[in-house]
């Protein structure tokens, strides 16, 4: 996984070529335009990454993921069997960040801490549904099937009293239309399961769509359902003192080093998160 310490502070490119962003690399490849393509002609022959002016993608999903032991791989394989789109290779992909953060708590058996972070009452029966896949049911979560929904929430966090739909974005605000769609879905699921519903918008600090989200808070909190705004940085803070030291250190390095690629106006490298002090 490439981070701030591995990459050139500014990306060099011409109208026809782009340089590999790795500090020690002098390879150039043709410049991509339009839709990002995983085509070998855009691949650095030394580092194996697919390059565009603003970002890159890895040769394998595992290169962009923190947790990839045998148990993780088995879960990922099952998730991919129901997940409509696989973008784990892409450096800017919020799917990889979702896995890296939430799976960290799940591996540590600290999902009750996630409940506290998201503002719901923990009860020891917490479970995660990644992109519609339920590990407990070993299939697409039956509640989504019953709702006849083709939607694919990034993550659903459950316990006996709550259903929390998490819609995550990396480096951008959530779109109002998307949040509203998940709001309607969550209300239906919560009614069927006789639980309370929370819609959680997870973004980087400073990326809040203030006008749109103030409207959502005003409109949606008239009844029991809740709309919560949260940040990756706040989730990282919740991991402090919760996760084992070795895994926490891996998460610290990830948060410190993670980027959003290059700014298209200045071609300067952009950090993804507020950097932790420790």
Helices and strands as residue ranges (DSSP letters): G 4-6, E 17-19, E 28-30, G 40-42, E 50-51, E 56-57, G 61-64, H 70-82, H 94-107, H 111-118, E 127-130, E 133-134, E 139-140, H 142-146, E 155-158, E 162-168, H 176-193, E 196-203, H 210-220, E 226-231, H 232-239, H 245-257, E 259-262, E 269-271
